[in-house]
Amino acid sequence: MKALVALVILVGVLAVAGSIWVAVRTAEETVTPAPYAAALHLDHDRHHREALGWEVAVADGGLHAGDCPVAVAVTDRDRSPLGGATVSVTVGRPGPDGNDRAYPAAPDGQGRWLARVRFPGYGHWDLRVTVSRGQDSASYERHVYVRR
């Protein structure tokens, strides 16, 4: 009976030690090193965008891997196309890999901007549209799915 109890305790200790070893070996790096500070920054940015009154719409229905045009519509508070703006589109994978790529967008004359973007692969991507006009600037983030 004592041998059985000792065996159960040994198996339990080995299971806990094995779990700790696996957890230490497979720990992922932190996506956001200071999440509280990042959340405060997000709040500040959201209030700034609301004060500007700009709206950004990304035509993301036909996104595909490879070279792909991304159309962006930017409107002001009155829902009119935002004139005199500079627009860029930054694409990257979700996570901390740091492989974001920025592409300038050119106005198409109809209130939209077109960026020639290269998606190296299909799947989930983060788009950050940065709009600047005069001294004002704001970024708008979208999560999109890119087809093969």
C-alpha positions in Angstrom: 0.0 0.0 0.0 2.9 2.4 0.9 4.5 1.6 -2.4 1.3 2.5 -4.3 1.0 5.8 -2.5 4.7 6.6 -3.2 4.2 5.7 -6.8 1.2 8.0 -7.2 3.1 10.8 -5.5 6.1 10.3 -7.8 3.9 10.3 -10.9 2.2 13.5 -9.7 5.5 15.2 -9.0 6.9 14.1 -12.4 3.7 15.4 -14.1 4.0 18.8 -12.5 7.7 19.0 -13.3 7.1 18.0 -16.9 4.3 20.6 -17.2 6.6 23.3 -15.9 9.4 22.2 -18.2 7.1 22.3 -21.3 5.7 25.7 -20.3 9.2 27.2 -19.9 10.4 25.8 -23.2 7.4 26.9 -25.3 6.6 30.4 -23.7 5.8 32.9 -26.4 7.1 36.4 -26.3 4.8 39.3 -25.2 2.9 40.9 -28.1 2.5 44.2 -26.2 5.2 44.9 -23.6 3.2 47.5 -21.7 -0.5 46.7 -22.4 -1.9 49.3 -20.0 0.2 52.1 -21.6 -0.8 50.9 -25.0 -4.5 50.9 -24.1 -4.2 54.5 -22.9 -2.5 55.4 -26.2 -5.3 53.7 -28.1 -7.9 55.8 -26.2 -6.0 59.0 -27.0 -5.8 58.1 -30.7 -9.6 57.2 -30.8 -10.5 60.6 -29.3 -8.2 62.4 -31.7 -9.9 60.6 -34.7 -13.3 61.5 -33.4 -12.3 65.2 -33.0 -11.1 65.2 -36.7 -14.3 63.7 -37.9 -12.6 61.7 -40.7 -13.9 58.3 -41.7 -11.9 55.7 -43.6 -13.4 52.8 -45.6 -11.2 50.1 -47.0 -12.6 48.0 -50.0 -11.4 44.7 -48.6 -13.7 42.3 -50.5 -11.2 41.4 -53.3 -7.9 41.2 -51.5 -5.7 38.4 -52.6 -2.1 37.2 -52.2 0.5 38.8 -54.4 0.3 42.3 -55.9 -3.1 43.7 -55.1 -4.6 47.2 -55.3 -6.2 48.4 -52.0 -8.8 51.2 -52.4 -9.3 53.5 -49.5 -12.1 56.1 -49.3 -11.6 59.0 -46.8 -14.4 61.4 -46.0 -14.8 64.4 -43.7 -17.4 65.1 -41.1 -19.9 66.0 -43.8 -19.3 62.7 -45.7 -17.5 64.5 -48.5 -14.2 63.2 -49.9 -11.3 64.6 -47.9 -9.3 66.9 -50.2 -5.7 67.7 -49.9 -4.9 64.6 -47.9 -1.9 62.2 -48.1 -2.7 58.6 -47.5 -0.5 55.6 -46.9 -1.3 51.9 -46.3 0.8 49.7 -44.0 0.3 46.0 -44.0 1.6 43.4 -41.5 0.8 40.1 -39.9 -0.9 40.2 -36.5 1.7 39.7 -33.8 5.2 41.0 -32.8 7.1 40.0 -36.0 7.8 43.6 -37.0 7.7 42.9 -40.8 5.3 45.7 -41.6 5.5 47.2 -45.0 4.3 50.8 -45.9 2.9 51.7 -49.3 1.9 55.2 -50.5 -1.6 55.6 -51.9 -2.4 57.9 -54.9 -5.7 59.7 -55.3 -7.8 58.3 -58.1 -9.7 61.6 -58.7 -13.0 60.2 -57.4 -12.4 60.7 -53.7 -10.5 57.4 -53.2 -6.9 56.5 -52.9 -5.3 53.5 -54.4 -2.2 51.7 -52.9 -0.4 49.0 -54.8 0.2 46.5 -52.0 2.0 43.2 -52.0 0.7 40.5 -49.7 3.4 37.8 -49.6 0.8 35.2 -48.5 -2.8 34.6 -47.8 -4.5 34.7 -44.4 -5.1 37.3 -41.7 -3.4 40.7 -42.1 -3.5 44.0 -40.3 -4.0 47.2 -42.4 -3.1 50.6 -41.0 -4.3 53.5 -43.1 -2.5 56.8 -42.2 -4.2 60.0 -43.3 -2.5 63.4 -43.1 -3.7 66.8 -44.1 -1.8 69.9 -43.0 -0.8 69.5 -39.4 -3.4 66.8 -38.7 -2.7 63.1 -39.0 -4.6 60.0 -37.9 -4.2 56.2 -38.3 -7.0 53.7 -38.8 -6.5 50.0 -38.3 -8.4 47.2 -40.0 -8.1 43.4 -39.7 -8.6 41.8 -43.1 -8.5 38.3 -44.7 -6.5 37.9 -47.8 -7.4 35.1 -50.2 -5.0 32.9 -52.1 
